Amino acid sequence: MNRITFSMLPIALVAMLIAGCGGGGSDAGSDSTEGGDTVAEEYTPAGSAVVSGSIRFTGTAPEQQALNIDRECMDIRSESGMAPALSEKVVVNDNGTLRWVFVYVKDGLGDMTFPASSEPVVLDQVGCTYTPHVFGVQAGQPILIRNSDALLHNIHAQPNENRSFNFGMPLAGQERTETFRVPEIGARIKCDVHPWMESFAGVTAHPYFSTSDEAGGYSIDGLPAGDYVIEAWHEEYGVTEQSVSVADGESVTLDFTFGDGAEA
């Protein structure tokens, strides 16, 4: 069974993946290490309030489309007993909720500052897809990028506010750590070898964020008492926001709705 190796790729592509991209990111000053260590402080919750809820979907739920993946990736998934690869752009759960919505505190924290956690967020490449599809991370928090596939991937971050990075990972088990330094919602990461592979990062200056799960739920914990604007972001349906007030120890339910006819 064949696997993609550098010798099998066109010379121009190899040059792009290794000579141009593989050293340390495509922009000067990119923050990366192989394996990755950081010395950031651990975060201690500033409060005890919780904002949680569901991301509801309205309208006709689209079917997840099968990804047009290549033979090498089909073999990888088959050997691992994985299901066919489906698009995660719009995933409506069985209970009528929407997965992969990034929810975060947009406003209300004032001048409070929060050191980035030293605990890395893991972005894995499994069966020629990124896992997770959408994730949250603090500015300056390490992102541990792992290749679990025995074939070449190229990780190309295409943010608007942060520096990009772009490097190849040809080996199974290979890891590399990167960071985004400033807040940015929806920073895209793609694979130049397998163009259907993409993931999105919600980068915030604080730890108050969540991503809706397979039941459509999210939860933002440890909030200080106060008045907040909570925003929900989805790659297809855009953003919507609501205001909420919470007291110490209070749990507030805040639901969002996306889809056909949903109010922005």
C-alpha positions, 0 to 999 in steps of 0.5 A, spaced: 500 500 500 502 506 497 503 512 502 505 519 500 513 521 501 517 527 499 520 523 493 513 522 490 511 529 490 513 534 485 519 538 486 516 545 486 511 542 492 517 539 496 520 545 496 514 549 498 513 544 504 520 544 506 525 549 504 519 555 504 515 552 510 518 547 514 523 551 518 519 555 523 513 559 520 512 563 514 513 570 517 519 572 521 518 572 528 513 566 528 513 563 535 514 555 534 518 549 538 518 542 536 514 539 542 513 545 545 514 548 552 511 554 555 512 558 562 506 561 562 502 562 569 496 557 570 489 561 570 485 561 577 478 563 576 476 570 577 469 568 579 464 563 580 458 565 575 456 560 569 453 562 563 451 556 559 446 554 554 444 551 547 445 553 540 439 551 536 438 550 529 432 553 525 430 551 518 431 545 514 437 541 516 442 540 511 445 533 510 453 533 511 456 532 505 461 526 504 468 529 503 472 528 496 478 525 499 484 521 495 485 514 495 491 514 500 486 518 505 481 513 504 486 507 506 488 510 512 481 511 514 479 504 512 485 501 516 483 505 522 476 503 522 473 510 521 467 512 518 467 516 511 469 523 512 464 528 512 464 535 512 463 539 518 462 546 516 454 545 518 453 539 523 446 539 526 445 534 531 439 529 532 436 534 537 436 540 532 442 543 535 448 546 532 455 543 533 462 547 532 459 554 534 464 558 538 461 562 544 465 567 548 465 573 552 466 579 547 465 585 552 464 586 559 471 584 563 474 591 563 481 592 564 482 585 567 488 581 565 488 573 564 495 570 563 495 565 558 495 557 560 501 553 559 496 547 558 496 546 550 490 545 546 491 539 542 490 540 534 490 533 531 490 530 524 487 524 524 484 520 518 486 526 513 481 531 518 483 536 523 480 534 530 477 538 533 474 542 527 473 548 531 477 550 538 478 556 543 485 558 545 488 564 549 492 568 546 499 566 547 497 559 549 500 553 546 497 549 540 500 542 540 499 540 533 500 533 532 500 528 526 497 521 527 497 519 520 502 516 517 503 520 511 505 527 509 500 533 512 502 541 511 499 545 516 498 552 514 495 557 518 491 563 515 489 568 520 487 575 519 490 579 525 496 574 527 502 571 524 501 565 519 505 559 520 506 554 514 510 547 515 510 540 513 509 534 518 511 527 514 511 523 520 506 519 524 507 522 531 510 528 529 508 534 534 510 541 533 507 547 538 505 554 535 501 560 538 497 566 536 499 572 539 493 576 539 485 575 539 482 573 533 475 569 532 475 564 526 483 564 524 483 558 519 488 553 519 488 548 512 492 543 509 496 545 503 496 537 501 489 535 502 485 542 501 478 539 504 482 539 511 480 545 515 480 548 522 478 554 526 481 557 532 477 562 536 483 566 540 481 570 546 485 574 551 481 571 556 479 564 558 472 565 558 470 561 551 466 554 549 465 550 543 458 547 542 458 539 542 455 533 539 449 535 544 449 543 542 451 545 549 456 550 551 458 552 558 462 558 560 465 557 567 468 561 573 466 568 570 466 574 575 460 578 577 458 583 572 454 585 565 457 581 559 456 581 551 456 574 549 458 572 542 456 566 538 460 565 532 459 560 526 463 559 520 457 558 515 452 563 519 456 568 522 455 571 529 450 573 533 450 576 540 446 577 547 447 581 553 447 578 560 448 579 567 450 574 572 452 575 580 457 571 584 455 563 584 449 564 579 448 560 573 444 563 567 442 560 561 443 563 554 441 560 548 443 562 541 439 560 534 442 560 527 440 557 521 434 560 516 430 565 518 435 566 525 435 573 527 443 576 527 
